Amino acid sequence: MLLESGDTTNMAAAAGLAGMGQLHELARSPRALKLRAWLDSEMEIAPTPVYLPGSEFQLCVYQPTPASREELFARAKASPDRQMPYWADIWPSGLALGSFALRYADRLAGKRVLEVGSGLGTTASATLRSGATLVAVDYTPLALGLCRYNALVNVGASPRTFPLNWRELTPRALERLRAAGPYPIIMAADVLYESRDIEPLIRLIDNLLEPDGMLWLSEPGRKVAARFLNTLAMRGWRFTTHVVEGPWPGGQTDRINVHFLRREQGDTLPFSTVGGWRI
C-alpha cells in the first residue's frame, strides 16, 4: 500500500538541503515521482517556499492550490463526519514545532518519533532532518501523501504513515501504531480545535508514549489547548512552555506556544524557560 509502507530508512543526515538544485534532484527520485503522480490525480498542488523560524532551513512546501482547497472543503462539508481539511494550509504551529526539532536535533537523533496530525509535513521534514525515525498519522491519505512528498523533496526521507481518526481510536489502529513503536517522543502541532479533541488525544498519548517519554505540543493559544494542559496537569503531568512570535509566511501574527510535557517522574525536564523565548 503506497501510503502505509513508508520509508523506514533514515536518510536525513546524508540528504540535507544544499539549495534548490538538490531539491529538484530529490523531487525526481522514483519514490517522489510515483507519489507525485498519485497526488496530481487527486488534486492540483503548488509549491510555497518557507523558512523555519530561527534557522536557515528553507522548505519548499507543496500544498493544494486555492481552487483545490475550496473543493476539498466543499467535499468535507458534504460528508457525514465533516472532518475539515485544515491540513491543506501551512500553519505557524507546525513551523514553530519544526524549528524546535532542528534546535534540539541532538535529542531526536536516533529516536523513533510519532507525529499526530502531520498535515503538509513541515514538522515531519525538520524531524527527519534531525535524524529521527518518524511515524506520522493524520485523518486522510491525501494529507499523508503530501506529508511524505514534502519530506522526500526537502530532505530525501519520508515517514512511515498511517491514516488515523484519533477521535475514534480503534483497537486495531492502536495495535498497528504500537507495533511501529515504541515512542519516546510524540509531537503534535495545532491539533486541538474543539473540546471533543481533548480526551481522545490524551487516550492516544497514554497508550503510545513511553512511561518516561515526552509530548511536544505546539498551539496558537486556543482555549481548548489551555483546557488540555490543565487536564494533564491535574493528572500529574508537568510542562515548560516556549513562545515563538511571527509574522508568519501566510501573514499571520500569532504567538505560538510550544509546550514540552512529561508525566511526573521526579526528573527535571530537559527544557526550561523563563518567560519563554522569542524569534
C-alpha positions in Angstrom: 0.0 0.0 0.0 1.5 3.3 -1.1 0.6 5.4 1.9 1.3 2.7 4.6 4.6 1.3 3.6 6.6 4.5 4.2 10.4 4.8 4.1 11.8 3.3 7.3 15.4 4.0 6.2 16.5 7.3 7.7 18.4 9.3 5.1 18.1 12.7 6.7 21.7 13.0 7.9 23.1 12.4 4.5 20.5 14.2 2.4 20.2 17.7 3.9 19.2 20.5 1.6 22.0 22.1 -0.2 19.9 24.5 -2.3 17.2 24.4 -4.9 19.3 22.2 -7.3 19.3 19.4 -4.8 15.6 19.9 -4.1 14.9 19.4 -7.8 17.0 16.3 -7.8 15.2 14.8 -4.8 11.9 15.5 -6.5 13.0 13.4 -9.4 13.6 10.3 -7.3 11.5 7.3 -8.2 9.6 7.4 -4.9 8.9 11.1 -5.2 7.8 10.8 -8.8 5.4 7.9 -8.0 3.9 9.8 -5.1 3.6 13.0 -7.2 1.7 11.1 -9.9 -0.8 9.9 -7.4 -1.2 13.4 -5.8 -1.7 15.0 -9.2 -4.5 12.6 -9.9 -6.3 13.7 -6.7 -5.8 17.5 -6.7 -3.7 20.4 -8.0 -0.7 21.3 -5.9 1.8 24.1 -6.0 5.0 24.9 -4.0 5.4 27.6 -1.4 8.9 28.5 0.0 9.1 29.0 3.8 11.8 29.2 6.4 11.6 27.6 9.7 12.0 30.4 12.4 15.4 30.8 13.9 17.1 28.7 11.2 18.4 28.9 7.7 16.5 25.8 6.7 14.2 26.6 3.8 11.3 24.3 2.9 9.6 24.1 -0.4 6.1 23.1 0.8 3.7 21.7 -1.8 0.0 22.3 -0.9 -3.4 22.3 -2.6 -4.0 25.3 -4.8 -6.8 27.7 -3.7 -9.2 26.1 -6.2 -8.3 22.6 -4.9 -8.6 23.7 -1.3 -12.1 25.0 -1.9 -13.1 21.8 -3.5 -11.6 19.8 -0.5 -13.6 21.9 1.9 -16.8 21.5 -0.1 -16.4 17.7 -0.1 -15.8 17.7 3.7 -18.9 19.8 4.4 -20.9 17.4 2.4 -19.5 14.3 4.2 -21.2 12.8 7.4 -18.2 13.3 9.7 -17.4 16.8 8.4 -13.6 16.5 9.0 -12.4 19.8 7.6 -9.1 19.7 5.6 -7.3 22.1 7.8 -4.1 20.2 6.8 -4.2 21.9 3.4 -2.7 25.1 5.0 0.8 25.9 6.2 0.2 26.5 9.9 2.6 28.6 12.1 2.3 26.0 14.8 3.9 23.4 12.5 6.7 25.7 11.6 7.4 26.6 15.2 7.5 23.0 16.2 9.8 22.2 13.3 12.1 24.9 14.4 12.5 23.2 17.8 13.1 19.8 16.1 16.1 21.5 14.4 17.2 23.3 17.5 17.2 20.1 19.6 18.3 17.7 16.9 20.6 16.0 19.4 17.6 14.9 21.4 15.8 13.5 18.4 18.7 11.8 16.5 18.3 8.0 16.6 14.9 8.1 18.3 11.5 6.9 17.0 9.0 9.8 17.0 5.2 9.7 16.5 3.7 12.8 15.0 -0.1 13.2 15.4 -1.7 15.4 12.8 1.2 15.6 10.3 -0.5 17.9 7.9 1.7 19.0 5.0 4.9 17.8 6.6 6.7 20.9 7.8 7.4 19.4 11.2 8.0 16.0 9.7 10.7 17.3 7.4 12.5 19.0 10.2 12.2 16.0 12.4 13.6 13.7 9.8 16.4 16.2 9.0 17.3 16.0 12.7 18.0 12.3 12.4 14.8 10.8 13.9 12.8 7.9 12.6 9.3 9.2 12.2 5.8 7.6 12.2 3.2 10.1 11.1 -0.6 9.9 11.4 -3.4 12.1 10.0 -7.1 11.7 9.2 -6.8 11.5 5.4 -4.5 9.7 3.0 -4.3 13.0 1.0 -2.6 14.8 3.9 -0.3 11.8 4.5 0.6 11.7 0.8 1.6 15.4 0.9 3.5 14.9 4.1 5.5 12.1 2.6 6.1 14.1 -0.7 7.2 17.2 1.0 9.6 15.3 3.2 11.0 13.4 0.2 11.6 16.6 -1.8 13.1 18.6 1.1 15.2 16.1 3.0 15.3 12.9 0.9 13.5 10.8 3.6 9.9 10.1 4.4 8.0 9.0 7.4 6.0 5.8 7.8 2.4 6.9 7.7 -1.0 5.6 8.9 -4.4 7.1 8.3 -6.0 7.6 11.7 -9.0 9.3 13.3 -7.8 9.6 16.9 -11.3 10.8 17.9 -12.4 7.2 17.3 -9.3 5.2 18.2 -10.0 1.5 17.4 -8.1 -1.4 19.0 -6.8 -2.4 15.5 -5.4 1.1 14.9 -3.8 1.2 18.3 -2.1 -2.2 17.8 -0.7 -1.1 14.4 0.8 2.0 16.0 2.1 0.1 18.9 3.8 -2.3 16.5 5.5 0.6 14.8 6.8 2.0 18.1 7.9 2.4 20.8 7.7 6.2 21.0 9.9 8.2 23.5 8.6 11.4 21.8 5.2 12.3 20.5 4.7 15.5 18.5 1.5 17.4 17.7 1.1 20.8 16.1 -2.3 22.6 16.1 -4.5 19.5 16.7 -6.7 20.9 19.4 -9.7 22.7 17.9 -12.7 21.5 19.9 -13.4 20.3 23.4 -14.1 16.8 21.9 -10.5 16.6 20.9 -9.1 16.6 24.5 -9.9 13.1 25.8 -9.2 11.2 22.6 -5.8 12.9 22.3 -5.0 12.1 25.9 -6.1 8.5 25.4 -3.8 8.2 22.3 -0.8 9.6 24.2 -1.5 7.4 27.3 -1.5 4.3 25.1 1.6 5.1 22.9 4.0 7.3 24.8 6.7 5.6 26.8 6.3 6.0 30.6 9.2 8.4 30.7 8.5 9.9 27.3 7.8 13.5 26.3 5.0 15.2 24.4 6.0 18.2 22.2 2.8 20.2 21.6 2.6 23.4 19.6 -0.6 25.6 19.5 -1.6 29.3 19.0 -3.3 29.9 22.3 -6.7 28.4 21.8 -8.8 28.0 24.9 -9.2 24.3 24.2 -5.4 23.9 24.4 -5.4 25.5 27.8 -8.1 23.0 28.9 -6.0 20.2 27.6 -2.9 21.4 29.5 -5.0 21.8 32.7 -6.4 18.3 32.3 -2.9 16.8 32.0 -1.6 18.9 34.9 -4.4 17.5 37.1 -3.3 14.0 36.1 0.2 14.5 37.2 1.9 15.9 34.1 4.2 19.0 34.2 5.5 21.1 31.4 7.5 24.1 30.3 6.5 26.5 27.6 8.4 28.5 25.0 6.9 31.3 22.9 7.7 31.8 19.2 6.4 35.0 17.6 5.5 35.9 13.9 5.0 37.2 11.5 4.5 34.0 9.6 4.6 33.2 5.8 0.8 33.4 5.5 0.8 36.9 7.1 -0.4 35.6 10.5 0.9 37.3 13.6 0.0 34.5 16.1 2.2 33.9 19.1 2.8 30.2 19.1 3.2 28.3 22.3 5.5 25.2 22.2 5.0 23.0 25.3 7.2 20.1 26.4 5.2 17.8 28.7 6.2 14.8 30.7 4.4 12.7 33.3 5.6 13.3 36.8 8.7 11.1 37.2 10.8 13.1 39.7 13.4 14.1 37.0 13.8 17.6 35.7 12.6 18.5 32.2 15.4 18.8 29.6 14.0 22.1 28.5 13.4 25.2 30.7 12.3 28.7 30.1 11.8 31.9 32.0 9.0 33.8 30.3 9.5 32.0 27.0 11.9 32.8 24.2 11.1 34.7 21.1 12.2 34.8 17.5 
